[in-house]
Amino acid sequence: MPAAPTTVDARPTLRVRDLRCEYPSESGPVHALRGIDLDVAGASFIAIMGPSGSGKTTLLHCAAGLQVPTSGEVRLGGQDLAGLDQTQLARLRRQRVGFVFQSFNLLPALSTVDNVELPLRLDARRPPAGRTAALLARVGLDRRSGHRPDQLSGGQRQRVAIARALVTEPEIVFADEPTGALDIHSAREVLTLLRELADNGQTIIMVTHDPVAASFSDHVLFLADGRIVDELAHPTAQGVAGRMATLVESAERASNRSAVL
C-alpha cells in the first residue's frame, strides 16, 4: 500500500486522512474503508478502480460529503467536513461540488437548459447571464437547449449532466461510473469532454470499472478490501487492465482461502 498520498500540492483541493467506514452486519462489522490517505491536487483527473466491494463508491461518497465516515478526516478546499452540520453540508455540496452519475439523474419534464440550471435554482440563485449558454456550447449541446431528456441520446444526456455539475463552478467534480450506461462512441465523447475539462483546470475524481475510461485520467488508484493497494500514473488501457486482472485474481484467492477456513 502506498505510504504517501497520491498527488500533493501546497493546498490540495481534496485531502483525506485515515478515512475509515464500517457497516453493521449479522456476521459482524463490514470494513468498507480501512485507513485511506489521499491528496488530490487542483486541475487533476483521478480514476478509482477496484474489484466489486473494494470500497470505491464508499470512498467517493465520503469524499463528496454524501456519507459520514466512521472516523478520519475529509477536507475540501481546506474545509473540514466533520465540522459541518447537515444544513452546512448540503450547502457545501450545492455550491462547491459537482456530481455526475451513471443514470444521469435528469428530470424528464425539464428542458436541457432547465436541467442544467436546476442546482442554482435549488440554491435560490439566478443563473449569471450567459453561463448556461456558454456551458452548453462547451459540451456541444447549444443546439439542444430546448430538448427534454427523452429527445436526447445517452451520450447527450450525460453531457447535460456534466454541464449541470459545472454550472455552480465547483471546486471538484465527482463522477460515479459516468460511462457505465453508454455505448462505446458515446462513452468516448464523454471521456474526451472530462479530459478537456481537467486540462482546463477542473478537478475530477471518477469511479470506473473500465480500463479505457481510466486511461483518460492522470492517475489511477486501485482499491482492494477498503485500502489503496496500488496506483498508476500516466495510465494506458492495457496497463490498467493488467493491474486490475492482478487485483481480481488476488481477491479471488483471498476469498477462496476464507471459504476453506
C-alpha positions as CSV (number, residue, x, y, z in Angstrom):
1,M,0.0,0.0,0.0
2,P,1.4,3.4,-0.8
3,A,2.8,5.1,2.2
4,A,2.2,8.7,0.9
5,P,-0.9,10.4,-0.5
6,T,-1.2,10.1,-4.3
7,T,-1.0,13.7,-5.6
8,V,0.1,16.6,-3.4
9,D,0.3,20.4,-3.7
10,A,0.5,23.3,-1.2
11,R,-3.2,23.2,-0.6
12,P,-4.9,20.2,-2.1
13,T,-8.5,20.5,-3.5
14,L,-9.3,17.3,-1.5
15,R,-7.4,15.9,1.5
16,V,-8.3,12.6,3.1
17,R,-6.6,11.3,6.2
18,D,-7.0,7.8,7.9
19,L,-10.6,7.5,6.5
20,R,-12.5,4.5,7.9
21,C,-16.0,3.4,7.3
22,E,-17.8,0.4,8.9
23,Y,-21.2,-1.1,8.4
24,P,-23.0,-3.4,10.8
25,S,-24.0,-6.8,9.6
26,E,-25.3,-10.1,11.0
27,S,-21.8,-11.6,10.9
28,G,-20.1,-8.5,12.4
29,P,-18.9,-5.2,11.2
30,V,-18.0,-4.7,7.5
31,H,-14.9,-2.6,7.0
32,A,-15.7,-0.7,3.8
33,L,-12.7,1.7,4.2
34,R,-9.6,0.9,6.2
35,G,-7.5,4.0,6.7
36,I,-7.4,5.8,3.3
37,D,-4.9,8.7,2.9
38,L,-5.3,10.8,-0.2
39,D,-4.4,14.3,-1.5
40,V,-5.8,15.4,-4.8
41,A,-4.3,18.5,-6.4
42,G,-6.3,21.1,-8.3
43,A,-6.8,20.5,-12.1
44,S,-6.1,16.8,-11.8
45,F,-8.2,13.9,-13.1
46,I,-8.1,10.8,-10.8
47,A,-9.7,7.5,-11.5
48,I,-10.6,5.0,-8.8
49,M,-10.8,1.3,-9.6
50,G,-11.1,-2.0,-7.8
51,P,-13.0,-5.3,-7.5
52,S,-16.6,-5.3,-6.5
53,G,-16.9,-4.4,-2.8
54,S,-13.5,-2.8,-2.6
55,G,-14.8,0.5,-1.3
56,K,-14.8,2.6,-4.4
57,T,-18.2,4.2,-4.1
58,T,-18.0,4.5,-0.4
59,L,-14.8,6.5,-0.8
60,L,-16.4,8.7,-3.4
61,H,-19.5,9.3,-1.2
62,C,-17.4,10.1,1.9
63,A,-15.1,12.4,0.0
64,A,-18.1,14.3,-1.5
65,G,-19.9,14.7,1.8
66,L,-22.7,12.4,0.8
67,Q,-21.8,9.9,3.6
68,V,-20.4,10.3,7.1
69,P,-17.4,8.1,7.7
70,T,-16.8,6.2,10.9
71,S,-13.6,8.1,11.5
72,G,-10.9,10.1,9.8
73,E,-10.7,13.5,8.1
74,V,-12.0,14.8,4.8
75,R,-11.1,18.4,3.8
76,L,-12.5,20.0,0.7
77,G,-10.6,23.2,-0.2
78,G,-9.4,23.4,3.4
79,Q,-12.8,22.9,4.9
80,D,-13.1,20.0,7.4
81,L,-16.4,18.3,6.6
82,A,-16.6,16.9,10.1
83,G,-17.2,20.4,11.4
84,L,-20.4,20.9,9.4
85,D,-23.9,20.1,10.3
86,Q,-26.3,18.6,7.7
87,T,-27.6,22.0,6.5
88,Q,-24.0,23.3,6.0
89,L,-23.0,20.0,4.3
90,A,-25.9,20.4,1.9
91,R,-24.9,24.0,1.1
92,L,-21.3,22.9,0.5
93,R,-22.5,20.2,-1.9
94,R,-24.7,22.6,-3.8
95,Q,-22.1,25.4,-4.1
96,R,-18.7,23.7,-4.2
97,V,-19.2,20.1,-5.5
98,G,-20.5,18.8,-8.8
99,F,-21.9,15.3,-9.3
100,V,-22.2,13.1,-12.4
101,F,-23.9,9.7,-12.1
102,Q,-24.2,6.7,-14.3
103,S,-28.0,7.1,-14.6
104,F,-27.8,10.8,-15.5
105,N,-30.4,11.8,-12.8
106,L,-32.1,14.4,-15.2
107,L,-35.7,15.5,-14.6
108,P,-37.7,14.2,-17.6
109,A,-40.1,17.1,-17.7
110,L,-37.4,19.7,-17.8
111,S,-35.6,21.0,-20.9
112,T,-31.8,20.8,-21.2
113,V,-31.5,24.4,-20.0
114,D,-33.7,23.9,-17.0
115,N,-31.9,20.7,-16.0
116,V,-28.5,22.5,-16.2
117,E,-29.7,25.4,-14.1
118,L,-31.5,23.3,-11.5
119,P,-28.7,23.4,-8.9
120,L,-28.6,27.2,-9.0
121,R,-32.4,27.5,-8.7
122,L,-32.5,25.0,-5.8
123,D,-30.0,27.2,-4.0
124,A,-32.2,30.3,-4.8
125,R,-29.6,31.7,-7.1
126,R,-30.2,33.3,-10.5
127,P,-28.0,31.9,-13.3
128,P,-25.5,34.5,-14.3
129,A,-26.2,35.9,-17.8
130,G,-24.7,33.8,-20.5
131,R,-23.3,31.0,-18.2
132,T,-25.8,28.3,-19.2
133,A,-25.4,29.1,-22.9
134,A,-21.6,29.0,-22.6
135,L,-21.7,25.7,-20.8
136,L,-24.0,24.1,-23.4
137,A,-21.7,25.3,-26.1
138,R,-18.7,23.9,-24.1
139,V,-20.4,20.4,-24.0
140,G,-21.6,20.6,-27.6
141,L,-25.3,20.9,-26.9
142,D,-26.0,24.6,-27.7
143,R,-28.5,23.4,-30.4
144,R,-30.3,21.1,-27.9
145,S,-31.1,23.7,-25.3
146,G,-34.9,23.2,-25.5
147,H,-34.9,19.4,-25.7
148,R,-36.1,17.1,-22.9
149,P,-34.0,14.1,-21.9
150,D,-36.1,11.7,-23.9
151,Q,-35.3,13.6,-27.0
152,L,-31.5,13.2,-26.4
153,S,-29.1,10.2,-26.9
154,G,-27.5,8.6,-23.9
155,G,-24.2,10.5,-24.6
156,Q,-26.1,13.8,-24.9
157,R,-27.9,13.2,-21.6
158,Q,-24.6,12.6,-19.9
159,R,-23.2,15.8,-21.3
160,V,-26.2,17.6,-20.0
161,A,-25.4,16.1,-16.6
162,I,-21.8,17.3,-16.9
163,A,-23.0,20.8,-17.7
164,R,-25.3,20.7,-14.7
165,A,-22.4,19.6,-12.5
166,L,-20.3,22.5,-13.7
167,V,-23.0,25.3,-13.5
168,T,-22.1,26.1,-9.9
169,E,-18.4,26.4,-10.8
170,P,-17.4,23.6,-8.3
171,E,-14.0,23.1,-6.9
172,I,-14.3,19.4,-7.7
173,V,-16.5,17.1,-9.7
174,F,-17.2,13.5,-8.6
175,A,-18.2,11.1,-11.3
176,D,-19.6,7.6,-10.4
177,E,-19.4,5.3,-13.4
178,P,-20.2,8.1,-15.8
179,T,-19.9,5.9,-18.9
180,G,-21.4,2.7,-17.5
181,A,-24.7,3.1,-19.3
182,L,-23.2,4.4,-22.6
183,D,-22.2,2.8,-25.9
184,I,-18.6,2.9,-27.0
185,H,-19.0,6.0,-29.1
186,S,-20.9,8.0,-26.5
187,A,-18.5,6.9,-23.8
188,R,-15.6,8.2,-25.7
189,E,-17.3,11.6,-26.2
190,V,-18.0,11.9,-22.5
191,L,-14.5,10.9,-21.5
192,T,-12.9,13.3,-24.0
193,L,-15.0,16.0,-22.5
194,L,-13.9,15.2,-19.0
195,R,-10.3,15.1,-20.2
196,E,-10.7,18.5,-21.8
197,L,-12.2,19.9,-18.6
198,A,-9.3,18.6,-16.5
199,D,-6.8,20.1,-19.0
200,N,-8.6,23.5,-18.5
201,G,-8.3,23.4,-14.7
202,Q,-11.3,21.3,-13.4
203,T,-10.5,18.7,-10.7
204,I,-12.3,15.4,-11.3
205,I,-12.5,12.2,-9.4
206,M,-14.1,9.3,-11.3
207,V,-15.0,5.8,-10.2
208,T,-15.0,3.4,-13.1
209,H,-14.7,-0.3,-13.9
210,D,-13.4,0.3,-17.4
211,P,-9.7,0.4,-18.2
212,V,-10.3,2.5,-21.3
213,A,-12.2,5.1,-19.2
214,A,-9.4,5.1,-16.6
215,S,-6.8,5.7,-19.3
216,F,-8.2,9.2,-19.8
217,S,-7.2,10.2,-16.3
218,D,-3.9,11.4,-15.0
219,H,-3.6,8.9,-12.2
220,V,-5.4,5.7,-11.2
221,L,-5.9,4.5,-7.7
222,F,-6.6,0.8,-7.1
223,L,-8.6,-0.2,-4.1
224,A,-9.0,-3.7,-2.5
225,D,-10.6,-4.6,0.8
226,G,-11.0,-0.9,1.7
227,R,-7.4,0.1,1.1
228,I,-5.4,1.8,-1.6
229,V,-3.1,-1.1,-2.7
230,D,-1.7,0.2,-5.9
231,E,-1.6,3.3,-8.2
232,L,-0.6,4.1,-11.7
233,A,0.5,7.4,-13.2
234,H,0.1,8.2,-16.9
235,P,-2.2,5.2,-17.4
236,T,-2.8,3.3,-20.6
237,A,-5.8,1.0,-21.0
238,Q,-3.5,-2.0,-21.3
239,G,-1.6,-1.1,-18.2
240,V,-4.8,-0.5,-16.2
241,A,-6.3,-3.8,-17.4
242,G,-3.2,-5.7,-16.3
243,R,-3.2,-4.2,-12.8
244,M,-6.9,-4.9,-12.4
245,A,-6.5,-8.5,-13.5
246,T,-3.9,-9.0,-10.8
247,L,-6.1,-7.4,-8.2
248,V,-9.1,-9.5,-9.1
249,E,-7.0,-12.7,-9.0
250,S,-5.7,-11.8,-5.6
251,A,-9.2,-11.0,-4.3
252,E,-10.4,-14.4,-5.6
253,R,-7.5,-16.2,-3.9
254,A,-8.2,-14.5,-0.6
255,S,-11.9,-15.3,-0.9
256,N,-11.2,-19.0,-1.6
257,R,-8.8,-19.1,1.5
258,S,-11.6,-17.6,3.6
259,A,-14.1,-20.2,2.4
260,V,-11.7,-23.1,3.2
261,L,-11.0,-21.7,6.7
